[in-house]
Amino acid sequence: MSYLEWAESQLAEIELLISMFPTQEELEMTDQLALAELRDYVECSDSADSPPACRPQFLLKQKLDTASMQRTDVILSCAYPSEYPSVLPEVTVRCSGLSRAQQTQLHTDLNAYLMENCQGEVCVLSAVDWVKDNLRLFINESLLTAPAPKKESASPRTQEVFSRLWIYSHHIYNKIKRKNILEWSKELGLSGFSMPGKPGIVCVEGPQSACEEFWSRVKVLTWKKIMIRHREDIPLDRQGEDSGPIESIDSLRKFTGFEEAMFDPHGNRGNHMDLGQLYQFLNEKGCCDVFQIYFGIEGR
């Protein structure tokens, strides 16, 4: 298939979804410019055989009934690669009723289903139907197997740990992924930064449980390559050598809030950053040693 044929299939599916989910509360196009570019590309008779620069991205919002008779909000975040439907779309499911392990398993099962049954065909509606059928099972199982609340005992409480994760990706271009990284770090109370482009770098710091939750969400997205290149774990509730105050999460942070950091973007697509500026940024934060861990060379 050509880019134009792929684009025609994408536009047809989006228009079908808009007709089925006509309100903003059901379907939210997160990039209206990308949709307009896609429509112009399809409708222009002399379109060149190359895709628009922006890719369609949208949120499908559903409400499901669970065993507890409560309505559960579910959001499917969808993005089209240029070659969709010859390749699978990027679909992320968000639901507060799922544990971290359930979230990971859900994405694994969904991708396996789409790979087996929908390769080469538009499949967002199939993904929605699958999630409706299977997410309810995940949530109901969680409710049925959840242990009864235990009374507090005198057993020692779990020691809190501060973590800092240095994540490396082959690249970070996708606007939805970049938005997710910013939103999830804020939601989980993490500080740090993300550097889009090629390569992509993300640093998050805060309570260990929040860092692990962030990593569990990020790693199940579709990546060419992503890994934790380095991590720092510091147990709290310990006195310093000078018997000073007990350390706290905030006292160990090296970043204030979370930001997307850009360092003089350049290259044909503006997707390469100035690594010298990155080194200076890390040096100012007291993290310059991690530059050699990432790139195998000492910065200057």
LOMAR-331254 format. One record per residue (C-alpha): x, y, z; residue number from 1; residue in one letter. Coordinates in steps of 0.02 Angstrom, whole numbers. Layout:
N
east, north, up, k, r
X, Y, Z, NUM, A
...
***
This chain:
300
east, north, up, k, r
0, 0, 0, 1, M
52, 180, -27, 2, S
52, 320, 102, 3, Y
-103, 391, 19, 4, L
-195, 225, 37, 5, E
-144, 214, 220, 6, W
-202, 393, 247, 7, A
-371, 356, 166, 8, E
-398, 209, 284, 9, S
-349, 316, 435, 10, Q
-466, 458, 387, 11, L
-611, 338, 355, 12, A
-589, 259, 526, 13, E
-577, 427, 615, 14, I
-737, 489, 531, 15, E
-824, 328, 582, 16, L
-766, 351, 762, 17, L
-825, 532, 763, 18, I
-998, 476, 705, 19, S
-1005, 342, 840, 20, M
-935, 452, 979, 21, F
-994, 627, 934, 22, P
-960, 719, 1098, 23, T
-799, 784, 1175, 24, Q
-837, 676, 1327, 25, E
-826, 521, 1216, 26, E
-694, 563, 1086, 27, L
-563, 699, 1103, 28, E
-448, 739, 957, 29, M
-289, 795, 1044, 30, T
-212, 867, 885, 31, D
-338, 952, 771, 32, Q
-198, 1012, 655, 33, L
-146, 833, 621, 34, A
-324, 786, 574, 35, L
-338, 937, 458, 36, A
-173, 893, 375, 37, E
-229, 712, 352, 38, L
-393, 767, 273, 39, R
-305, 889, 156, 40, D
-180, 755, 106, 41, Y
-318, 631, 63, 42, V
-430, 755, -27, 43, E
-292, 839, -129, 44, C
-285, 749, -296, 45, S
-100, 787, -326, 46, D
-40, 731, -153, 47, S
139, 671, -156, 48, A
170, 495, -93, 49, D
236, 550, 76, 50, S
137, 565, 238, 51, P
93, 726, 330, 52, P
218, 777, 463, 53, A
92, 767, 606, 54, C
8, 604, 654, 55, R
-174, 590, 712, 56, P
-194, 566, 900, 57, Q
-353, 552, 1001, 58, F
-430, 493, 1165, 59, L
-579, 375, 1174, 60, L
-669, 388, 1341, 61, K
-778, 245, 1403, 62, Q
-875, 202, 1561, 63, K
-890, 20, 1615, 64, L
-995, -66, 1748, 65, D
-897, -176, 1870, 66, T
-948, -309, 1995, 67, A
-966, -175, 2128, 68, S
-1101, -93, 2018, 69, M
-992, 61, 2004, 70, Q
-955, 153, 1842, 71, R
-770, 149, 1801, 72, T
-689, 277, 1686, 73, D
-576, 205, 1552, 74, V
-474, 306, 1426, 75, I
-394, 234, 1269, 76, L
-255, 346, 1205, 77, S
-227, 311, 1018, 78, C
-97, 369, 892, 79, A
-77, 319, 710, 80, Y
96, 277, 639, 81, P
116, 335, 458, 82, S
99, 155, 395, 83, E
-59, 112, 494, 84, Y
-156, -1, 462, 85, P
-10, -102, 392, 86, S
66, -85, 565, 87, V
-27, -79, 730, 88, L
-79, 87, 808, 89, P
-10, 142, 976, 90, E
-148, 111, 1103, 91, V
-129, 147, 1289, 92, T
-266, 107, 1415, 93, V
-285, 210, 1573, 94, R
-394, 149, 1716, 95, C
-373, 190, 1901, 96, S
-456, 25, 1947, 97, G
-305, -76, 1888, 98, L
-149, -117, 1985, 99, S
21, -95, 1905, 100, R
36, -280, 1867, 101, A
-139, -285, 1792, 102, Q
-102, -132, 1685, 103, Q
53, -217, 1614, 104, T
-38, -381, 1582, 105, Q
-184, -290, 1499, 106, L
-71, -203, 1374, 107, H
21, -365, 1338, 108, T
-142, -459, 1306, 109, D
-215, -317, 1201, 110, L
-62, -304, 1089, 111, N
-60, -493, 1067, 112, A
-245, -491, 1017, 113, Y
-221, -351, 891, 114, L
-65, -432, 819, 115, M
-155, -598, 794, 116, E
-324, -535, 733, 117, N
-307, -360, 660, 118, C
-142, -350, 567, 119, Q
-166, -251, 407, 120, G
-340, -187, 453, 121, E
-405, -35, 546, 122, V
-428, -95, 722, 123, C
-467, 43, 847, 124, V
-648, -14, 866, 125, L
-585, -192, 890, 126, S
-470, -128, 1026, 127, A
-615, -37, 1110, 128, V
-724, -193, 1106, 129, D
-583, -301, 1173, 130, W
-550, -181, 1316, 131, V
-736, -175, 1360, 132, K
-742, -365, 1367, 133, D
-579, -395, 1458, 134, N
-551, -243, 1568, 135, L
-710, -285, 1663, 136, R
-637, -457, 1700, 137, L
-475, -380, 1764, 138, F
-568, -260, 1880, 139, I
-695, -388, 1940, 140, N
-557, -512, 1977, 141, E
-466, -379, 2077, 142, S
-622, -344, 2180, 143, L
-655, -528, 2212, 144, L
-477, -571, 2261, 145, T
-437, -415, 2361, 146, A
-395, -463, 2541, 147, P
-498, -395, 2683, 148, A
-423, -241, 2766, 149, P
-307, -287, 2908, 150, K
-302, -196, 3072, 151, K
-145, -101, 3103, 152, E
-20, -200, 3204, 153, S
138, -158, 3294, 154, A
244, -234, 3155, 155, S
382, -121, 3089, 156, P
326, -9, 2947, 157, R
406, -25, 2777, 158, T
558, 85, 2757, 159, Q
529, 224, 2630, 160, E
653, 235, 2486, 161, V
697, 383, 2374, 162, F
731, 336, 2193, 163, S
800, 422, 2040, 164, R
780, 332, 1873, 165, L
881, 379, 1719, 166, W
784, 312, 1568, 167, I
856, 298, 1392, 168, Y
754, 281, 1232, 169, S
811, 264, 1052, 170, H
702, 416, 1017, 171, H
553, 513, 1086, 172, I
454, 599, 947, 173, Y
270, 554, 976, 174, N
168, 697, 1050, 175, K
55, 581, 1150, 176, I
205, 496, 1230, 177, K
280, 664, 1272, 178, R
114, 721, 1346, 179, K
97, 559, 1445, 180, N
271, 580, 1518, 181, I
231, 757, 1577, 182, L
58, 713, 1645, 183, E
110, 551, 1732, 184, W
260, 632, 1818, 185, S
146, 771, 1883, 186, K
10, 648, 1936, 187, E
137, 542, 2033, 188, L
224, 690, 2115, 189, G
390, 659, 2028, 190, L
522, 788, 1982, 191, S
651, 778, 1844, 192, G
650, 812, 1656, 193, F
626, 734, 1485, 194, S
727, 770, 1329, 195, M
634, 726, 1168, 196, P
720, 688, 1004, 197, G
852, 559, 962, 198, K
906, 492, 1084, 199, P
767, 521, 1211, 200, G
809, 542, 1394, 201, I
694, 543, 1545, 202, V
743, 567, 1728, 203, C
614, 547, 1866, 204, V
646, 560, 2053, 205, E
538, 542, 2207, 206, G
464, 401, 2312, 207, P
520, 231, 2246, 208, Q
341, 169, 2228, 209, S
295, 319, 2119, 210, A
451, 298, 2011, 211, C
410, 114, 1985, 212, E
231, 157, 1938, 213, E
293, 285, 1812, 214, F
412, 158, 1734, 215, W
275, 25, 1726, 216, S
165, 145, 1624, 217, R
302, 208, 1509, 218, V
383, 42, 1464, 219, K
222, -36, 1396, 220, V
207, 98, 1262, 221, L
273, 55, 1089, 222, T
460, 93, 1083, 223, W
601, 46, 966, 224, K
711, 34, 1120, 225, K
689, 91, 1300, 226, I
779, 46, 1461, 227, M
829, 108, 1633, 228, I
1011, 151, 1601, 229, R
1048, 196, 1783, 230, H
954, 206, 1947, 231, R
986, 276, 2120, 232, E
895, 208, 2274, 233, D
921, 291, 2443, 234, I
834, 222, 2600, 235, P
761, 358, 2711, 236, L
739, 365, 2900, 237, D
926, 361, 2925, 238, R
1035, 483, 3019, 239, Q
1180, 566, 2932, 240, G
1357, 540, 2997, 241, E
1346, 703, 3092, 242, D
1184, 645, 3176, 243, S
1093, 782, 3083, 244, G
908, 783, 3036, 245, P
832, 629, 2955, 246, I
831, 641, 2766, 247, E
667, 671, 2675, 248, S
609, 645, 2496, 249, I
614, 830, 2456, 250, D
788, 854, 2530, 251, S
858, 726, 2407, 252, L
780, 799, 2249, 253, R
899, 879, 2124, 254, K
760, 948, 2014, 255, F
617, 1067, 2051, 256, T
459, 1002, 1969, 257, G
462, 912, 1802, 258, F
496, 992, 1633, 259, E
527, 948, 1452, 260, E
701, 1012, 1415, 261, A
758, 1064, 1240, 262, M
940, 1098, 1199, 263, F
959, 1191, 1033, 264, D
864, 1067, 921, 265, P
948, 1040, 752, 266, H
959, 916, 608, 267, G
846, 890, 458, 268, N
694, 857, 569, 269, R
751, 961, 716, 270, G
761, 804, 820, 271, N
941, 808, 882, 272, H
991, 904, 1039, 273, M
1154, 991, 1082, 274, D
1235, 865, 1200, 275, L
1356, 998, 1263, 276, G
1208, 1098, 1329, 277, Q
1136, 939, 1403, 278, L
1299, 910, 1496, 279, Y
1298, 1087, 1565, 280, Q
1117, 1064, 1621, 281, F
1162, 902, 1711, 282, L
1317, 983, 1786, 283, N
1212, 1125, 1857, 284, E
1099, 996, 1939, 285, K
1246, 899, 2011, 286, G
1215, 751, 1896, 287, C
1356, 766, 1769, 288, C
1421, 590, 1807, 289, D
1267, 516, 1723, 290, V
1321, 592, 1556, 291, F
1462, 464, 1541, 292, Q
1340, 326, 1592, 293, I
1224, 376, 1449, 294, Y
1351, 410, 1313, 295, F
1513, 324, 1368, 296, G
1612, 486, 1361, 297, I
1652, 624, 1483, 298, E
1562, 787, 1450, 299, G
1644, 957, 1439, 300, R
***
